[in-house]
Amino acid sequence: MPRHSKKKTAPEPRRDNRVVVIQDVEYFIEWPQLDVGHSFFLPTLEMPKKVEKILAPFAEELGYTFEVRVRCEYGRYGVRVWRVY
């Protein structure tokens, strides 16, 4: 009879409220430095509505409002996120 070993799982990493994960890629964002009118670019193939949904918990927690648009910058496709409030 074969022996089955229990699969060990890694402990769940501590959620860092500065890390946004999109398609298994982690983006580190310094939220306190993001003033109204500032923006950042996320190189991703994800659609803007999905990025908005991913950013929604951060926006709610911080009291921010974002505008997300598809862009091609630095020769890469992605989205630019503006803090509008």
RODOBA-253194 format. One record per residue: x, y negated, z of N, C-alpha, C, CB in turn; residue in one letter. Coordinates in steps of 0.001 Angstrom, whole numbers, plus 524288, in hexadecimal, padded with zeros to 5 digits. Atoms other than C-alpha are relative to their C-alpha. Glycine has a CB too. Layout:
! residues N
XYZXYZXYZXYZA;...
This chain:
! residues 85
8034580490800008000080000800008037D7FB22800007FC428000A804C0M;7FCA6804A58004E805D87F2D17FBFE7FF2B7FC61804A77FEF77FD097FAEBP;80057803C27FBB6808D77E906806787FEE87FA9D7FDBE8051D7FFF880350R;8014F8054A801AA802D47DBC2804E28020E7FC2E804107F9FF7FF577FF39H;7FE29803F77FC5E809A57D05A80ACD7FC737FB3E7FF8F805CE7FE847FEE6S;8032D804B980015802297C46180E9A803177FBBA7FD467FE647FE4C805A0K;7FD788043C802D8805277B94F80589800827FB518039A7FCE67FE8C7FAFCK;7FF27804907FCB980B3B7AE3E80D297FEEF7FB1C7FCD18059D7FFEF8023CK;80124804E9802A9806237A0F6809A0802F87FBA3802AF7FA0D7FEDA7FFF4T;7FD368047F7FDDD80D9F7948180B5F7FC377FC9B80309802AD7FCD07FB9FA;8037E8037A7FD178082E78B24815657FE387FB7F7FC8E802B97FDE4804F2P;8022F8045D803037FF887809780FE1803447FB22801077FA247FF0680170E;7FCD4804B47FF1C807DE7746A80DAD7FCB57FBA680268802797FE1B7FAD6P;802A78046C7FD948047D76863815947FE6E7FC317FBBB803897FD4A80428R;801E38039A804047FC3675F4980D728027D7FAA5800DA7F9EA7FF9A8001AR;7FD99805287FFDD803E77530880A937FC707FC5E7FCF5805B58000F7FDADD;803BD803698029D7FA97748018077F802817FC7C7FBE17FD3E7FCB1803FAN;7FD74802EA80430804A77424F7FE25800CD8034D7FB27805307FDE6801D8R;7FF1C7FC6F8045C804F674E2E7F52B7FAD78012E7FD468029C8051B801E7V;804837FECB803467FB2574F717EA1880199804A07FC967FE377FB1A7FC97V;7FECB7FB5A803197FAB575CC37E37B7FC32800467FB657FFAD805158036BV;803117FF97804C77F60875D677D55D802688045E7FCBF7FFDF7FAAC7FCE6I;7FE327FB73803027F72976A417CDED805088024380242800DA7FE7E7FA44Q;7FB987FDB97FD23800A676F9A7D824804FC7FCB97FFDB801288054A7FDDBD;7FB858038C7FFEC809A7763DB7D69D7FF0E7FC1080458800CE7FD327FA8FV;80078803A17FBAB80C1A75B917E2B2802277FAA57FE7C802DA8021F804D3E;7FE6E8056B800E480CBF74CC67E163800167FD44805437FC3B7FD287FC12Y;7FF5E802D57FB16811E3744DC7ECE57FEA37FA4D7FF14805AA8008F8022CF;801BC80565800C580AEC737CA7EE0E8003E7FD178052C7FA637FFD37FDB7I;7FF9F803577FB6180E3372D2A7F7DB7FB2D7FC7680037805287FCAD7FFE8E;804ED802E87FFE780037728BC7FA5F800707FA9C802827FBF68031D802DAW;7FFC9805347FD95803B371D74803B3802607FBCD7FC7A8031780049804FBP;7FD89803C98038680BCC7170B7F8F77FC9B7FEBD7FB4A8053C8020D7FE2AQ;80368800B58048580083717B07EF357FBFE7FBB38012D7FD35805397FE8EL;803848046F7FF2B7FA5E70A307EFBA7FC017FFB17FB978031E7FAD680060D;803F2800E38040E7EE5D705E07E815802B37FDDF7FB237FBA87FC28801EEV;7FD9B80191804EF7F262704877D9C8804B4803507FE818019B7FA648004AG;7FB967FC8F801387FDC170E0F7DAD17FE05805067FD7F803348013F804FCH;8017E7FB23802957FDC571AA27D2FF80489803CF800157FE3A7FEFA7FA5AS;7FBFC7FBFE8009880515727517D12A7FE54803A97FBA4800E88030F80536F;800E97FC7C804638065F730ED7C5F6800C38059A801C4803AB7FEB67FB65F;7FF987FA6C7FEDD803DB73F7F7C7708004E802F27FAD87FB47801F18035BL;7FFA57FCEF804CE80902747C87BC377FD238052D800C0805CC800F57FE72P;803367FB597FF6C7FE4D752127BB397FC77800997FB467FCC17FFBF8050DT;803B47FEFF804377F579758677B1407FA657FFFF802058013A805357FD5CL;80534800087FDA67EA0A757857BAAB7FD007FB297FE3680060800278060BE;8035480450801BB7DE9774EFD7B69D7FF267FC17804707FAB5802177FE02M;800998040D7FBFD7DC287420E7BDB87FBC4801258040A7FED37FAEA7FD70P;804337FECD7FC437CF53746967C3E0801D6803EB804157FB2C802257FD21K;7FDF27FC1F7FC5E7D643752367C9F4803EE7FD78803BA80293804917FCFFK;7FC3A802BF7FCB37E14D749727CEF27FD157FC9B803F9803C47FC997FC9FV;8032F803207FC637D70E740507D4DA7FDDB8036F804607FB767FD497FD0FE;802237FC5D7FC287D0FA74C0A7DBB38043E801BA803DB7FD98804CA7FD3EK;7FBA17FE707FCAB7DE50750457E0ED801977FB928039F804AB801B77FCABI;7FE738048A7FCE67E13E742717E5A87FBBA7FE28803BF801817FB947FC6AL;80470801D67FCD57D3B9740937EBD8800DE80079805E97FB2B803057FE86A;7FF217FFB67FA517D778745C27F96B803F47FBFE801FA801D68056D80179P;7FC20803ED7FE857E35073CB77F9BC7FD7C7FA9A8000A804BA8001C7FC3BF;8029F8050B8005D7DB15731287F5607FC537FF36804A07FCF97FF917FAD7A;803A7800627FB9E7D0DF734087FFBB802DE7FF25805207FCA3804EB80059E;7FCF9800667FB2B7DAE9735C080A7F802927FAA680098804288043F80029E;7FD26804F47FFDA7E24372950806DE7FC8A7FB3B7FF27804388000C7FBF3L;8036B8046B801447D69C720F8802DD8017E7FD547FAF0800157FC128045DG;7FE4D8021A805067DC3A71F137F5337FC02801597FBC780577802247FE85Y;802ED7FEC6804B97D56971E9D7E805803E6800307FB857FB8A7FBE57FEF1T;7FC517FF3C804427DC83723A07DBF77FD517FF997FABA802B08054280084F;801807FFC7805847DB57721E37CD46803F9803A07FD727FFE67FA537FD4EE;7FC907FC17802697E0E172D537C57B7FF237FFFD7FA1D7FEFC8058F80250V;800568001B805B47E3E672CBB7B6E180428803827FD92800977FA627FDF6R;7FC457FCD0802FF7EA63735C47AD0A8040C7FC657FD957FD2C8034C7FBACV;7FBC28031A802377F78D730AF7A89F80421803927FDA6802727FC6E8042FR;7FB487FD6F801E48036F734A57A0E38046A7FC32801337FFAD8016E7F9E9C;7FBC28036B7FE4B80F4972EC67A7A28050180326800687FEB27FD608054AE;7FAED7FD747FFAD81DA0731F37A74A8002A804DF7FC8C8013F8016E805ACY;8003B7FB858037481A6B73B5A79C3D7FD16804A38024E80561801A07FE95G;802D87FBC47FD6A811B9743517A54F7FA467FE908008D802628013780565R;8059A800A87FF4880314745207A5EB7FED98004C805D87FCD7804397FCE5Y;801717FFD57FA7E7FCB0742837B3107FBB67FC1F80131804B67FEED8036DG;803D8803D87FE547F438739517BAD9802BE7FBCC803327FB8D8029A80334V;7FE31804477FCA87F6DF72C1D7C0E47FBA07FEE8803CF801817FAF57FCC0R;803B4800FA7FBC27F03D729687CDCF801097FA908022F800768043F80464V;7FFA28053C7FDD27ED9A71B687D2147FCEB7FFC3805147FDFE7FBE07FC12W;8031B801167FB5F7E972717727DFA27FD2F7FAE27FEF0803777FFB68051FR;80315804AE8013D7DE5870DE47DD357FD6B7FDA0804C97FBDE8014E7FC01V;8020B802347FB1F7D9AD70C287EB3780266802C5804867FA0A8006080045Y;
